[in-house]
Amino acid sequence: MSAALPAFVALAAYLLGSLSFAVLLSRAFGLPDPRSYGSGNPGATNVLRSGKKAAAVMTLLLDAAKGLLPVWAVQQFGAPHGLGEGTAALAGLAAFLGHLWPVFFGFKGGKGVATAAGVLLGLNPWLALATLASFAIILFFFRYVSLASIVAALFAPFYQLLIWGGGPAAVAIGAMSVLLVWRHAANIQKLLAGTESRFGQKAVAPPSPQPPASRQGPP
């Protein structure tokens, strides 16, 4: 197998991950840019703060799908070309990196929670279910999406290594976990300060700047 083929798969996955559906769907629904209010994060949780639940749900599903699709494609069609678990893990990680640093949006992306969930679903559905359960439990009791995301990110590689062992998938999951926690650094500070927004809390977008009033001279 040529090394060029896994590299091409990774590039295609990165480009797919670079599609910021939070921004694209906000434009389609006539909503403010999610980077301009709330946490400033182009993700489903911030889109939800706009009050448009349909846009938030679609953002969540599409962000997850762009993590799942590259992994699924390699698993379904890669074997005849010598592409296996390593390339599937690489594709998932590349899609995740695309969400964090999207080439189409000035390399300023989101935190990657939904995209990472899609990658987990493709690599190991049982791991995805266990991680989702951890996320849901923390969210139910504490109502902080950021806290639930951080806990789930920390538990995912632990579950993988404890139950399914190492390998390329474990490396990709570990890398995503580290990056997810790092991307939540500001949220961790807010959690410690008690200023973090709770799930479903609506944030009002800043008003559009008004042109300065014309100044008239003395009569």
Sequence and secondary structure as in RCSB ss.txt:
>XXXX:A:sequence
MSAALPAFVALAAYLLGSLSFAVLLSRAFGLPDPRSYGSGNPGATNVLRSGKKAAAVMTLLLDAAKGLLPVWAVQ
QFGAPHGLGEGTAALAGLAAFLGHLWPVFFGFKGGKGVATAAGVLLGLNPWLALATLASFAIILFFFRYVSLASI
VAALFAPFYQLLIWGGGPAAVAIGAMSVLLVWRHAANIQKLLAGTESRFGQKAVAPPSPQPPASRQGPP
>XXXX:A:secstr
  THHHHHHHHHHHHHHT  HHHHHHHHTT   GGGSTT   SHHHHHTTT HHHHHHHHHHHHHHHHHHHHHHH
HHSGGGT  HHHHHHHHHHHHHHHHS GGGTT     HHHHHHHHHHH HHHHHHHHHHHHHHHHHH  HHHHHH
HHHHHHHHHIIIII  SHHHHHHHHHHHHHHHHTHHHHHHHHHT    TT                   
